[in-house]
Amino acid sequence: MKTPLVQAHDLAKTFDVSPPWLNRVLERKPRLTLHAVDGVSFEIEKGQTLALVGESGCGKSTVARLLVGLYEPTRGSLTFDGVDAHAAFKTSEGRQLRRRIQMIFQDPYASLNPRWIVEDIVGEPLREHGLITDANALRTRVEELLQSVGLSAQDRVKYPHQFSGGQRQRISIARALATEPEFLVCDEPTSALDVSVQAQVLNIMKDLQRERGLTYLFISHNLAVVRHVSDQVGVMYLGRLVELAPKQALFAQPRHPYTRMLLDAIPKMHDTGRARTPVQGEVPNPLNPPTGCAFHPRCPQANARCKSERPVLLALHGVKVACHAVEEGRV
């Protein structure tokens, strides 16, 4: 058995969102803790893509930031290629590890410095890691990177405002590829783009994965995009994984009631006469989550056990599901 390239075990991240000390004293308010990610575990094989999906606020982007070391986990561990990543990030070896793990951010309008030309933006990782110091060699490498994502070599002297949204995201991809990483964390890289441009960017990412053997964690709330890019899909709800399955299994036979609800909400070409089932209810307040299973207030299968006992992610018939109803055969 090959060891997976990325292994997350019981990752958790809490944030203190309490009011200022004086307000707490005068108004007698308690401390408030937000459990953004609460015990997430998964593995990604080398060259594969794991997609995380879920409604806004479920903790997907926090998981992304934990994986690249932008956040320190409150609990749990991340192993990258057999190395404890968060321990390594604090040592001299961390610089080498950061070269191998890169991130593509959600908003191409906010993630590029508007005062820098493209050559400086794409070349920054090369300079920071000391990979290229010669100006001419740097220019040549930036031109190669731009051409690898479908841009022109002459684009290196332009500023970000001279590009469309899709072109800016290609610049972001070129910057992420500069250090020749093995693992890319993609935080909704196409959500700010038009549908036709989304397809172009996704095809570029698929081509790059084939050519370079890249491993992706792909975060999205668009299930059509997930179906196009992923090998495995993890469904998140209120900071926890509720289902983790191979793509074909998840789309053919979703097990968790929340996954079914998400898939039912997608318009289908051949079901034009059928009324779509909207996603029922709203995500509960993460500062005051429900007891037991967090999904029980919206779940048609919920019973007394669901309201009192929190389900754990269990392996059932080749997929992992955290649901009492599935475990008991009620679904």
N, C-alpha and C positions, 0 to 999 in steps of 0.2 A: 504493500500500500504506500502510495506517495503521500508525503506530508503536505497538507494544503499550504499555499503561500501565505494566506492571511487567516488567522484564527482569533476570533473575538470570544472571550469567555466572561459571561455575567457582567458585561460593561454597564456601568451606571454613572449618571451625572446629575447632581442636585445643585440648585442655585438658591442662594439666600436672597429672597425678594422682600424682606421685611421693610416696613417703614423706618425712617430715621429714628435713632435712639430716643430723642426727645419726644417725638410723636408717640412712641410706644409707652413711654412713662406717663405722659399727660393724658393720653386717650386710652391707656391700659390695653393696648393692642398686643397680641402675641407675635412671636417670630413666625415668619412665613417661609416655607421651603417648597420649592418647585422641583418635582422629580421629572426632569426633562427626558431622561433615558433611565429605564429601571430594569436592569438585568437582561440585556440583549446578548445572545450568543449565536454565532454563525461561523462558517468556514467558506473560503473561496479558493478553489483550485487554480493553479497557474494557467493563464490563458483563458479563464472563464469570466463570465459577467454575472454578478449578483445584483439584482435590482431591488431596492427598498421602496415600497409604495405605501400610501396612506394619506389621510386628509391633512390639511395644514395644521401645524402645531402638534403633530404626533411624535416628534423627536428625530425625524430623518436627518435634518441638517446638523443636529447636535452629534449624531453618530458619525457623520462625515468629519466634523471637526475633531472628534476624539481620535479618529483613525490617522489623521495627519499630524496630530500632536499640538493642535491649536488649543485644545482643552485638555486638562489633566483629569483622568477619571476619578470619581469619588469612590468607586469600587470596581473590581474586576480587572481583567488583563487583556492585552493585545499582543499576540505573537506574530511577528513578520519574518518569514523564512527561518523559523526556529529561534528567533531572538526576541526577548521581551522588549517591545518597541518603546514603551513609555520610560522604562529604565534607561534604555540606550539613548533616548533623546536628550537626557541630562548629562551625558558624558561626551568625551571627544569623538566617540564613534557616531554620535547622533548626526553629525554633519554628513557623514557617508550615507547614513540611513535615509536622511531627508532627500538626498539625490535620487533614491530609488522609489520614493513615495511622493507624488505630486497631486495637486488638486486643480480642478476646473470649476470656477465659481459660477453662480447662477446668473448674475446680471453683468453682461459684457459692457454695459455703460458705466458701471461703478468700479469694476475690477481692473480697469486700465488707467494709468496715470495720464490725464489729459495734457500735461505739460511736456511729456516725453514723446519723442518720435518712436516709431515701431522698432527700429534697430536697438534703441536703449531698453525698451520693454522686453523684447524677446531675448536680448543679450544679457540682461541682468543676472539670471541664474548662472550663466556661464562665467561671468565675472566673479560673482559671489562665491562660487565653489572653486574658483581658480582653475577651471577647465581650459579656458582660452584667455591668454593675456595680450596677444598680438592683435592690433586693431584690424589689420587686413584679414587675418584668419577669422576673427570674430564676425566681420562683415560677410565673409563667404559662408560661414556657418548659419548666420541669420537668414541669408538668402535661400539656403537649402531648406531650412525649417519652414519658411514661408511657402516655398514651392510644394513642400510635402503636404500642406493643408489646402492647396488650391489657390494660393495667392501669388502675385507676381513678385519677382526679386526687387523691382523698382519701388514696391510699396514700403520698403524699409525706411524711406526718408519722410514718410507722411505721418500725420498726427491721427490719434484715434477718431476725432470728430469728422475726419474725411472718409470714414467707412460706414457701411450699413451695419445693422445689428448682427447679421449672420457673419459678415466679414470680421467684425470685432471678436466674435466668439472663436473664429478660426485663429485669430492672433493669440487669444487666450490658450487655445490648444497647442499652438506652436511654442508658446512660452513654457507650457507644462512639459512638452516633449524635449526641451532644450538639454536637460540633464540626462536624457535617455533613461527615464524611469521604467520600472517593471510594473508598478501598481498606480493606477489613476483613480482618484476619488472624484466623481462627477456629480456635483450638487445641482440638479435640475438645469443642465447646461443648455437646454433648448426651450425652456418655458417662456422666455422673454422674446421668442422669435416667431415669425409667421410660419404657418404650417408647411409651405413649400420650402422655406429656408431650413426648417427643422429637419426635413428629410435629407437635405444636402449635408448638413452638419453630422447627422447620425450615420450617413453612408461613409463619410470621411473617417469617423471614429471606428466604424466596423472594418474599413480597409486598413487603417493603422493597426488595429488589433491583430488582423491576420498577418500583416507584414512584420510586426515587431514582437508578436507573442505577448501583448499587453494583457494585464488583468484589470478588470474594472469593478468598482462599486458604483452603481448607477442609481441615483436618487431621482424619483419622479412621482408626480401624482397623476400622470397621464398613462393609463393602462395600454393604450394603443402603441405608445412609444416603448413601453416596457416589453410588450410582445415582440417588438422588432429587434430589440438589442440584447435581451437577457438569456441566460441559461437557467438560472435559478431565480425565484421571486420570494422575497420576504414581505409580508403584510404587517405593518405596524399600526398599533392603536394605543394612544395615550402612553407612549414611552416604552411599550412592550411589543415583542413579536407575537402575533396571534396565529400566523401560519407561515411555514417555510417549505417550499415545494419546487420540484423541477417545473419549468415554464409550461410544458405540455400538460402535465398533471393538473396544475393550478387552473389553467384556462378551460380544460376539458371537464374537470370535476372538482370545483372549489369545495372545500370541506367546512371552513369556518363560516358562520352566518354573516359576519362582517364582509368577508371576501365575496360571498354570494351577492350581498347587497351592492358592493362596488361594481361587480361585473354586470348585474342587472341594470344598472344605471347607464351603461354604455349604449348609445344608439347603434343598431345593427342594420346593415344594408338590406337583408332579406326579410326582416321583421317589420316592414314599414307600417303594417296595420295594427301591430301589437302595441298596447300602451306600455311605456317604460315605467319601471318601478323606481321612483326617486329614493335616494338615500334617506331613510327615516331619521327624524330627530336631529339633535346637534351633539357635537363632542362636549362632554361634561367639562366643567371648570377643572383644569389640571391642578389648581391649588387645593381643591376639595374633591378629589376623585371618589366615585362610588365604592362602596365596600364590595368584597368578593371580586367577581369578574367585572372589569371596568365597562364592558360593553352591555351588561345586563339591562340597563334602562331602555336600550334601543332594540333589544334582541327578542324576536318572536318565540324563541325556544327557551327563554329563561325560566328557571324554577327557583325554589327556596335555596338549593345548594349553590346556584350561581350567584345569589345575592349575598351569601355569607363566606364562601370559600373561593380563594383565588386559584384559577386553573394554572397548571404548569405545562410547558411545551413538551408534548409527548410524541414519540415516533409511532405513527399508525399507518400501515400499508404504504410505506415508502415516502410519506410526507410527515412533517411535524406540525401538530395543531395543539393550541392551548384552548380547549373548549370542553366543558363537562358534557354538553349535549352530544358531541361527536364521540367522546369517550364512552358514553352510556348507550350509544346507538340510537339516540332519539332523533337524529338528523339523517 
